[in-house]
Amino acid sequence: MLRRIVVIASCVGLLATAAPPTSAATTPSLDARIAKTRRAVVAFGTYEPARPNRAVRVRFSHDAGSGFKLVARRKVGLNGNRDRDGDGRNESRFATSFVRPKTGTCRVVVIFRRADRPAVRDEEIFACGRATFGTGEATITGDHDPVVVDLLVAENDEQRAYGLSFRRRLAAERGMVFLFDGDTTARFWMKNTLIPLSIAFFDAQGFIVDIQDMDPCLEEDEPCPTYGPSVPYRGALEVNQGAFDDWQVEIGDRIEIAR
């Protein structure tokens, strides 16, 4: 997401603090994430090793300009007992939502406590609001049938910084285009971005100069990797990862944006 653009310019794996590890097999791991919908903040994630029928404590606070104030606290059950990420440890999942303030700063704290060891805690602080975007259409031409992509358009600093943050899905043949007033070398990152993406960078004439795949930034990836071409560019188009390959889109193809 410039989806957080970094210039490094300016989501959600949260940094976990846990008891000093005894071994990789026994160290608890709380992976909490955040998504923002039109009306809600959704806190969800996993705890390892699995603790079905136990619960995490989730606190939601809001800062309207005079400091954080607790809005709600909730006990949320852990469910499931599966090794979904293939790391050899079963995990339990949790999810809950809160009414999303339209402005200010939000904070979500997730805590798991056991009597026999220190608490495991994750925290995320983020802008409560969601950026609004214009719409448009991209037509990609080359040695293939023309490809038409429905667009959200990010053309100012706030929109480019927010990008596709916190979205949990992106429909096929939809994407987001990032437009700049002049050539730029700004780099993209995937903090707070929950879905894998492919990005095509194009020049002032619309010709694609580079295509890269970008994966969500996980806790172990901090600091998040950044992505960008080796030459200045004028715009960038993000779609679901692998879509450009499916469409046979290549470097040298041309992107035309209609508003």
GUSEMAR-332655 format. One record per residue (C-alpha): residue number from 1; residue in one letter; y, z, x; chain. Coordinates in Angstrom, 3 decimals, m for minus. Each point is the difference from the previous one (the first is absolute). Last residue first. Layout:
N
(NUM; a; (Y; Z; X); A)
...
END
This chain:
259
(259; r; (9.199; m15.452; m11.581); A)
(258; a; (m1.954; m2.749; 1.765); A)
(257; i; (m1.348; 0.555; 3.546); A)
(256; e; (m1.487; m2.885; 1.995); A)
(255; i; (m2.672; 0.800; 2.601); A)
(254; r; (m1.076; m2.688; 2.461); A)
(253; d; (m3.264; m0.258; 1.932); A)
(252; g; (0.281; 0.102; 3.799); A)
(251; i; (m2.247; 3.031; 0.414); A)
(250; e; (m2.805; m0.319; m2.541); A)
(249; v; (m0.723; 0.346; m3.730); A)
(248; q; (m3.591; m0.857; m0.900); A)
(247; w; (0.460; 1.731; m3.406); A)
(246; d; (m2.918; 2.356; 0.670); A)
(245; d; (1.295; 0.584; 3.526); A)
(244; f; (3.481; 0.797; m1.359); A)
(243; a; (m1.583; 2.377; m2.529); A)
(242; g; (m1.896; 1.995; 2.632); A)
(241; q; (2.033; 3.185; m0.408); A)
(240; n; (1.854; 0.012; m3.287); A)
(239; v; (3.429; m1.590; 0.342); A)
(238; e; (3.140; 0.601; 2.085); A)
(237; l; (2.591; m2.708; 0.704); A)
(236; a; (2.487; 0.365; 2.855); A)
(235; g; (3.492; m1.351; 0.574); A)
(234; r; (2.441; m1.254; 2.663); A)
(233; y; (m2.020; 0.213; 3.227); A)
(232; p; (0.624; 0.777; 3.658); A)
(231; v; (m2.932; m0.753; 2.360); A)
(230; s; (m2.998; 2.088; 1.137); A)
(229; p; (m0.945; 0.679; m3.604); A)
(228; g; (m0.036; 3.459; m1.602); A)
(227; y; (m2.262; 2.925; m0.775); A)
(226; t; (0.270; 3.720; 0.715); A)
(225; p; (m2.810; 2.517; 0.459); A)
(224; c; (0.534; 3.396; m1.687); A)
(223; p; (0.532; 2.973; 2.278); A)
(222; e; (m2.397; 1.252; m1.156); A)
(221; d; (m3.203; m2.062; m0.408); A)
(220; e; (m2.260; 3.053; m0.512); A)
(219; e; (1.824; 0.823; m3.228); A)
(218; l; (m0.497; m3.494; m1.334); A)
(217; c; (2.530; m2.833; m0.049); A)
(216; p; (m1.177; m2.554; m2.555); A)
(215; d; (m1.176; m3.246; 1.638); A)
(214; m; (2.123; m3.013; 0.932); A)
(213; d; (m1.240; m3.577; 0.559); A)
(212; q; (2.297; m2.401; 1.833); A)
(211; i; (1.415; m3.503; m0.514); A)
(210; d; (2.583; m1.539; 2.354); A)
(209; v; (2.716; m2.686; 0.160); A)
(208; i; (m0.180; m1.216; m3.617); A)
(207; f; (2.604; m2.687; m0.686); A)
(206; g; (2.628; 0.970; m2.590); A)
(205; q; (2.934; m1.798; 1.626); A)
(204; a; (1.560; 3.323; 1.095); A)
(203; d; (m3.301; 1.127; 1.518); A)
(202; f; (m3.144; 1.460; m1.576); A)
(201; f; (m2.145; 3.103; 0.511); A)
(200; a; (m3.251; 0.101; m1.984); A)
(199; i; (m1.438; 3.441; m0.821); A)
(198; s; (m3.510; 0.996; m1.037); A)
(197; l; (m0.510; 3.292; m1.792); A)
(196; p; (m2.410; 2.922; m0.269); A)
(195; i; (0.863; 2.374; m2.896); A)
(194; l; (1.298; 3.586; 0.106); A)
(193; t; (3.351; m0.385; 1.736); A)
(192; n; (1.637; 3.370; 0.731); A)
(191; k; (0.435; m1.045; 3.649); A)
(190; m; (m1.013; m3.626; 0.459); A)
(189; w; (2.453; m1.254; 2.624); A)
(188; f; (2.286; m3.003; 0.347); A)
(187; r; (2.070; m1.108; 2.964); A)
(186; a; (3.600; m1.173; 0.118); A)
(185; t; (0.559; m3.017; 2.299); A)
(184; t; (2.608; m1.603; m2.259); A)
(183; d; (1.607; m3.365; m0.731); A)
(182; g; (2.769; 0.190; m2.554); A)
(181; d; (0.736; 1.230; m3.527); A)
(180; f; (m3.543; 1.334; m0.363); A)
(179; l; (m2.624; m0.506; m2.728); A)
(178; f; (m3.182; 1.999; m0.514); A)
(177; v; (m2.422; m1.649; m2.431); A)
(176; m; (m2.477; 1.993; m2.047); A)
(175; g; (m3.270; m1.301; m1.364); A)
(174; r; (m1.952; m1.190; m3.013); A)
(173; e; (m2.729; m2.612; m0.031); A)
(172; a; (m2.608; 2.695; m0.684); A)
(171; a; (1.418; 3.252; m1.340); A)
(170; l; (1.058; 2.722; 2.403); A)
(169; r; (m1.602; 3.441; m0.269); A)
(168; r; (0.635; 3.686; 0.763); A)
(167; r; (3.722; m0.334; 0.611); A)
(166; f; (1.425; 2.919; 1.999); A)
(165; s; (2.189; m2.135; 2.245); A)
(164; l; (0.174; m3.730; m0.743); A)
(163; g; (3.454; m0.410; 1.532); A)
(162; y; (1.954; 3.250; 0.171); A)
(161; a; (1.957; m0.735; 3.199); A)
(160; r; (0.596; m3.610; m1.043); A)
(159; q; (1.319; 1.054; m3.402); A)
(158; e; (2.335; 2.630; 1.424); A)
(157; d; (1.267; m2.278; 2.794); A)
(156; n; (0.727; m2.971; m2.262); A)
(155; e; (m1.910; m3.198; m0.805); A)
(154; a; (m3.395; 1.003; m1.395); A)
(153; v; (m1.240; m2.532; m2.563); A)
(152; l; (m3.071; 0.564; m2.181); A)
(151; l; (m1.833; m3.250; m0.156); A)
(150; d; (m2.408; m2.209; m1.940); A)
(149; v; (m1.900; m2.170; 2.491); A)
(148; v; (m0.538; m3.756; m0.370); A)
(147; v; (m2.329; m1.790; 2.435); A)
(146; p; (0.279; m3.759; 0.450); A)
(145; d; (m3.384; m1.653; 0.656); A)
(144; h; (m0.846; m0.041; 3.678); A)
(143; d; (1.283; m1.553; 3.228); A)
(142; g; (3.359; 1.733; m0.482); A)
(141; t; (2.089; 1.381; m2.860); A)
(140; i; (0.715; 3.560; m1.103); A)
(139; t; (2.041; 0.501; m3.186); A)
(138; a; (1.545; 3.450; m0.397); A)
(137; e; (1.270; 1.272; m3.346); A)
(136; g; (2.641; 2.488; m0.985); A)
(135; t; (0.690; 3.538; m1.104); A)
(134; g; (2.661; 2.584; 0.777); A)
(133; f; (m0.976; 3.457; 1.105); A)
(132; t; (0.561; 3.616; m1.007); A)
(131; a; (m0.558; 2.794; 2.529); A)
(130; r; (m1.939; 2.995; m1.230); A)
(129; g; (1.517; 3.446; 0.019); A)
(128; c; (m1.479; 3.297; 1.195); A)
(127; a; (0.660; m0.626; 3.689); A)
(126; f; (m2.748; 1.594; 2.089); A)
(125; i; (m1.257; 3.262; 1.504); A)
(124; e; (m3.759; 0.285; 0.474); A)
(123; e; (m1.987; 3.139; 0.792); A)
(122; d; (m3.653; 0.644; 0.828); A)
(121; r; (m1.637; 3.415; 0.442); A)
(120; v; (m3.376; 1.426; 1.048); A)
(119; a; (m0.174; 3.787; m0.451); A)
(118; p; (m1.453; 2.248; 2.681); A)
(117; r; (m3.732; 0.833; m0.083); A)
(116; d; (m2.557; 2.227; m1.775); A)
(115; a; (1.784; 0.594; m3.311); A)
(114; r; (0.567; m3.671; m0.636); A)
(113; r; (3.294; m1.645; m0.854); A)
(112; f; (0.922; m3.632; m0.644); A)
(111; i; (3.701; m0.837; m0.134); A)
(110; v; (1.961; m3.061; m1.183); A)
(109; v; (3.801; m0.083; 0.313); A)
(108; v; (2.042; m2.698; m1.739); A)
(107; r; (3.724; m0.379; 0.687); A)
(106; c; (2.566; m2.098; m1.820); A)
(105; t; (3.502; m1.031; 1.045); A)
(104; g; (2.799; m0.967; m2.350); A)
(103; t; (0.069; m2.493; m2.838); A)
(102; k; (m2.159; m1.221; m2.899); A)
(101; p; (m2.047; 3.195; m0.244); A)
(100; r; (m3.719; m0.773; m0.403); A)
(99; v; (m2.005; 1.918; m2.605); A)
(98; f; (m3.015; 1.391; 1.836); A)
(97; s; (m3.507; m1.346; 0.582); A)
(96; t; (m3.434; 1.258; 1.061); A)
(95; a; (m2.918; m1.269; 2.059); A)
(94; f; (m2.871; 1.517; 1.978); A)
(93; r; (m3.006; m1.302; 1.940); A)
(92; s; (m2.985; 1.574; 1.754); A)
(91; e; (m1.442; m1.232; 3.281); A)
(90; n; (m3.400; m0.461; 1.623); A)
(89; r; (m0.028; m0.190; 3.762); A)
(88; g; (m1.616; m2.744; 2.096); A)
(87; d; (3.227; m1.926; 0.603); A)
(86; g; (m0.824; m2.746; m2.489); A)
(85; d; (3.263; 0.191; m1.966); A)
(84; r; (m1.615; 0.618; m3.399); A)
(83; d; (m2.404; 2.729; 1.145); A)
(82; r; (m0.648; 1.472; m3.432); A)
(81; n; (0.248; 3.372; m1.788); A)
(80; g; (2.258; m0.351; m3.010); A)
(79; n; (2.739; 2.125; m1.513); A)
(78; l; (2.594; 2.421; 1.341); A)
(77; g; (1.937; 1.731; m2.776); A)
(76; v; (3.780; 0.296; m0.047); A)
(75; k; (1.852; 3.307; m0.192); A)
(74; r; (3.626; m0.834; m0.742); A)
(73; r; (3.494; 0.929; 1.006); A)
(72; a; (3.103; m1.422; m1.594); A)
(71; v; (3.698; m0.576; 0.602); A)
(70; l; (0.575; 2.143; 3.090); A)
(69; k; (3.541; m0.407; 1.287); A)
(68; f; (0.830; m1.786; 3.227); A)
(67; g; (3.556; 0.258; 1.281); A)
(66; s; (3.450; m0.539; m1.493); A)
(65; g; (0.112; m3.783; m0.264); A)
(64; a; (m2.388; m0.806; m2.853); A)
(63; d; (m2.998; 1.274; 1.995); A)
(62; h; (m3.223; m0.006; m2.021); A)
(61; s; (m3.267; 1.891; 0.483); A)
(60; f; (m3.633; m0.677; m0.992); A)
(59; r; (m2.721; 2.440; 1.034); A)
(58; v; (m3.723; m0.860; m0.007); A)
(57; r; (m2.718; 2.632; 0.489); A)
(56; v; (m3.433; m1.445; 0.748); A)
(55; a; (m3.135; 0.771; m1.995); A)
(54; r; (m3.749; 0.713; 0.251); A)
(53; n; (m2.700; m1.464; m2.272); A)
(52; p; (m0.873; m2.547; 2.651); A)
(51; r; (0.868; 1.037; 3.596); A)
(50; a; (m0.844; m3.006; 2.163); A)
(49; p; (0.619; 0.342; 3.726); A)
(48; e; (2.575; m1.405; m0.154); A)
(47; y; (2.811; m0.014; m2.592); A)
(46; t; (1.323; m3.131; m1.652); A)
(45; g; (3.164; m1.470; m1.469); A)
(44; f; (2.386; m0.140; m2.931); A)
(43; a; (3.575; 0.918; m0.867); A)
(42; v; (1.574; m2.252; m2.637); A)
(41; v; (3.765; 0.094; m0.489); A)
(40; a; (0.797; m1.184; m3.502); A)
(39; r; (2.241; m2.116; m2.221); A)
(38; r; (m0.048; m3.568; 1.343); A)
(37; t; (m2.840; 0.816; 2.385); A)
(36; k; (0.264; 1.586; 3.433); A)
(35; a; (m3.090; 0.516; 2.157); A)
(34; i; (m0.651; 2.842; 2.428); A)
(33; r; (m2.896; 0.783; 2.330); A)
(32; a; (m1.886; 3.090; 1.147); A)
(31; d; (m2.737; m0.045; 2.653); A)
(30; l; (m1.242; 3.573; 0.526); A)
(29; s; (m2.457; 0.255; 2.893); A)
(28; p; (m2.218; 2.968; 0.823); A)
(27; t; (m1.401; 0.256; 3.559); A)
(26; t; (m3.785; 0.472; m0.268); A)
(25; a; (m1.504; m3.242; 1.311); A)
(24; a; (2.739; m0.720; 2.525); A)
(23; s; (m0.593; 3.417; 1.510); A)
(22; t; (1.705; 3.404; 0.101); A)
(21; p; (3.416; m1.369; m0.791); A)
(20; p; (3.000; 2.333; m0.036); A)
(19; a; (0.759; 0.627; m3.695); A)
(18; a; (1.807; m2.811; m1.735); A)
(17; t; (3.309; m1.755; m0.238); A)
(16; a; (m0.102; m3.379; m1.701); A)
(15; l; (2.591; m2.715; 0.306); A)
(14; l; (0.198; m1.897; m3.239); A)
(13; g; (m1.334; m3.483; m0.501); A)
(12; v; (2.130; m1.795; m2.420); A)
(11; c; (3.042; m3.044; m0.733); A)
(10; s; (9.617; m3.053; 6.934); A)
(9; a; (1.394; m1.917; 2.478); A)
(8; i; (m1.771; 0.046; 3.691); A)
(7; v; (1.120; m1.657; m0.750); A)
(6; v; (m2.441; 1.316; m2.453); A)
(5; i; (m0.500; m1.508; m3.361); A)
(4; r; (m1.683; 2.026; m2.580); A)
(3; r; (m1.275; m1.584; m1.754); A)
(2; l; (1.770; m2.020; 1.785); A)
(1; m; (m3.875; 1.450; m1.530); A)
END
